[in-house]
């Protein structure tokens, strides 16, 4: 999931294309305003909230939430397309590639990253 500057640079689609060429495929998602709204602080003095009471699999647009949270918590929201200093940021949701113990991890998308940024 790309922020605005990374999306303009076609970061995710470039990475997806590199992964497709070697069989390390993944899906590209977009972060939308409602994903950020879910993680904005609600109480006085709260800037950001990390999670809700349900797992991401039971939350509408749940897997986009971690990207929105990290953008907010890191202050990257101020470095989007409309910011004075745009900064490209892409969030790769790799939890599934970590495997489920005792099964081994898959390592995805390491090959796609290497193909796109080291080989091509």
VOSEDREN-104864 format. One record per residue: x, y, z of N, C-alpha, C in turn; residue in one letter. Coordinates in steps of 0.1 Angstrom, whole numbers, plus 5000, padded with zeros to 4 digits. Layout:
// VOSEDREN-104864
XYZXYZXYZA...
This chain:
// VOSEDREN-104864
500849885000500050005000500950125000X500750214990501550334989500850454995X501650545000501150675002501050754989X500650874989500450954977501750964968X502851004974504151014966504550884960X504450774968504850644963503850594952X502650624954501650594943501950664930X502250794931502550874919503850814912X504750754920505950694914505650544910X504450494911504050364907504850254915X505150284927506050194935505350054936X504150044941503549914943503349834930X502949904919502749834907504049784901X505049864903506449824898506849694906X506649704919507049584927506149464924X504849484922504049374918504449314905X504749394895505249344882506549264883X507449314891508749234894508449104900X507549104910507148974917506448884907X505548934899504848854889505848784880X506948844876507848794866508648674872X508648654885509448544891508548454900X507248474899506348394907506148434922X506648544926506448594940505348694939X504048654937502948744935502348794948X501748914947501048964958500049064953X499149104961498049194958498349334962X497949434954498149574957496849634962X496949694974495749754980496049904981X495049984984495150124986494750165000X495350265005494950315018493950435015X492850435022491850535019491550615032X490850735031490650815043490050745054X489150655052488450585063489450495071X490550455064491550375071492250455082X492550585078493150675087492150715099X490850735095489850775105489750675116X489950545112489850435122490950445133X492050515130493250515139493450655144X492650755141492850885148492250875162X492950945171492550955185491151015186X490450955195489051005198488851085210X489751065220489651135233490551255233X490251345242491151465243492551425246X493451475239494851435241495351315233X494451245227494851125219495251175205X496351145200496751175186496351055177X496650935182496450815174496050695183X495250605178494950485185495450365177X496050265183496750155176495750055170X494650025177493849915172492449935177X491549835173490249835178490049705185X488849665188488649545196488449415188X488549425175488449305167489649285158X489949155155491049135146490849195132X491949225125491749295112490949215102X490849075104490048995095488549015097X488149075108486749105111486449255111X487349335106487249475105487149515091X486149595087486049645073487349705069X487949665058489149715053490249695063X490249585070491149555082492549555079X492949495067494449485065495049615061X494249715057494849845054495149935067X494449895078494649965091496049975096X496849865095498249885100499049985092X498849995079499550095071499150235075X497850255077497350385081497850425095X497850325104498350345118499850395117X500650315109502150345109502350485103X501550515093501750655086501450765097X500350745104499950845114500950845126X501350735131502250725143503650785139X504050765127505450805123505450955118X504251015117504251145112504351155097X504251045090504351045076503251115069X502151135076500951195070501251335065X502251405072502651535068503551535056X504051415052504951405040504251345028X502951365028502151305016502351395004X501451374994501551454982501351604984X500551644994500351784996501351845006X502251775011503151825021504351895015X505051975023506152055018507351965014X507451855021508551755018507951625016X507451595004506851465001507851355003X507451235009508351125011507550995007X508150924998507550794993507650695004X506450635007506350535017505450425012X505850295013505050185009505050085020X503850035023503649945034503449805028X504249705032504049575027503549485039X502349435037501749355048502349215046X503249175055503949045053503648945064X502648975072502348885083502148745079X501448725068501148585063502448515059X503448585054504648525049505548485061X505248525073506048485085505748335088X504748285083504448145086503648125099X503248005101502547975114503347865121X503947905132504847805139504147675141X504747565139506147535135506447535121X505447575112505747575098506747685094X507547655084508547765081507947885074X508647995075508148115068508448105053X507648185046507848175031508848275026X509148385033510048475028509548575018X508248565014507648655005507548795012X507748895006508148924992509648954990X510548894997511948914995512448904981X511948794974512448774960511848894951X510648934953510049044945510849174948X511249194960511949314963513349314957X514049204958515349184951515249204936X514249134930514149144916513849294911X513049364919512649494915513749604918X514349594929515249694933516749664932X517149534931518549504929518849454916X517949384909518249324896517849414885X516549454885516049544874516649684874X
